[in-house]
Amino acid sequence: MAEESVAASRGDSEPEADSSPAAVLRSLHRWHQKRARAAEKIRRAQRTCELRRQAITEKEQQLEQARQQLKELRRQIDLKEIDQKTKEQRIAELTRRLHECKTNREYALLLSERKAQEAAAGRLEDELLELMEREDQLKARLDELKRELEQVRQEVAQFEAETSEKIAQYEQALKQAEQELARVEQQIPKSPPELRETYQRLVRQKGADAIATVEEREDLTFVCLGCYSTLPPQIGMQLHAGEWVLCSSCGRLLYLDR
Ligand SMILES: [Zn+2]
């Protein structure tokens, strides 16, 4: 990005000795362009900051998602642990009843249920181990995300500090351009009143493109560099006579390119 040094453009702020339309328009054109460039730089810098801040939001969302996953995993583990405890109690109860049972049939039934409960408890144990392993991994990921978020926050803070310095410079350049415009605009003749009105309307509509240079070619044709139309010879004569002229094609205020 080309740095527009405010100090370097100071030389332009000296009062114009030449108040011809060409000199006034040239100066206005330049200051409008500087103002537009400064405004664009401010807009871009602010946009870049916004985009950087989005990286924080994204990381925060990832972190929140991981927290929710961890919470859900914990809930599943808690449920399975309750389930496991219930099964262990049941197995203990079945074991106790096996010692007390009177008939072979009852013994066989109790034994069969205990076997089933033990098998289920074994599967539960495996599932729990797997869930706990996933919980450990997720906890590690969560810590990693926290570190990453902290890093992104620091980077963005640093970037914003640097950018706000630049923005302050651009704002200074913008302010200077506006002051200079206000000063040079005083040199636009007050009569006819339509002249200032036209200028103001064009600036509102087109900004820096309210004004265009005219190139006088070797074949004596005049070309508006705003719309690249060849202008009628009459306009060329008016420009040479030092008159205020609008492009017959695009309506911009014209001045001869020296
Ligand atoms: Zn034009």
Residues whose N, C-alpha, C, O or C-beta is under 5 A from the ligand:
A	BS01	ZN	C224 G226 C227 C247 S249 C250 G251
